[in-house]
Amino acid sequence: MNTDKVIEKTKAGKVSQKKLTKFVKKNKDRRVREAAVEKLTDQTLLSDVAKDKGSYFRMTAADKLNDKSIAQEVYTDVAKNDNTGTYAKR
């Protein structure tokens, strides 16, 4: 399936939460990863993405968490350890 079709299906909500997490963590196309994290609602899976220090979208995931203590841990970690400004650009 081509990238545009994956994005279309993702935005339409036709992709499972587990598949969305896989897209966020492993898809090479940033547009697919972005569409996936926007549709992700499962709190456990959002927490996994937010805690993944290698994920460009961890702040977006943290913003969607109901458990604000986990979100705050992510914000604090990014503030202390992200010297590149990567997450500040979201």
N, C-alpha and C positions, 0 to 999 in steps of 0.2 A: 504494500500500500504506500502511495506517495505521501510526502510530508503534508501537503495541503489537505488531503483527505483525512489524515490522522488529526490534524488541527480541527477540521470541520466536525468530525465525529466527537472529538473531545469537548469542543465548545457546545455542541448539541446535547451533551450529557449522556452519550451513548457508549461510554467507557467505564468499566468498573473502577472502584476506588483503588483496588490493588494494582490494576493496570496503570492508573494515573500515577501512583507512587513510583512504579517502574519507569514511566516516562520521565518523571521529575528527576529521578536519580541517574538514569542511564541513556536517555535519548540524546543524540548528538546535536540535534537542532534546538537552539534556544527557544524558538517560537513554540515548539511542541512542549518543551518543559514549562514555559510560561503559561500556556493554555491549561496544562494539566494541574499545576499548583493552584490556579484560579478556581478550578472545579473540585478540587479535593476538599472533602468535608469531614471525613472520618478523623476523629480527634487523635486516635492512636497513631494513625499514619501521618497526620500533620505533625505530631510531636516528633516522630522519627525523622521527618524532613527537616524540621526546625533544629534538631540536635545534630544533624549531619554537617560537620564543619566544612565539608567539601562542597556543599550545595550553595549555589548562587542565590537560590530562592528561600533560604532559611528564614530570613526576616519576613517575607510574605507569609510563609507558613506560620511563623510565630504570631503574627498579627491576627490570624484566624483561629488561634487556640482559645478555647473557653477557660482553660486553666492558666490564669494569668501569672501564676508563680513560675511555670515552665517558660512562658513567654519572656518573663523578666530575666530568667537565667540566660536565655539566648541573647537578649539585648545587652546584658552585662558582658557576656563573653565576647560579643562582636565589638562592643565599645573598647574593651581591654586589649583585644588581640588582632583586630583587623587594621593593620597599618597600610593597607593598599587602597582603602576607600571603596572596595568592591561593593560592599553592602550599603553604603551610604547613597549610592546612585539609584537605588530601586525606585 
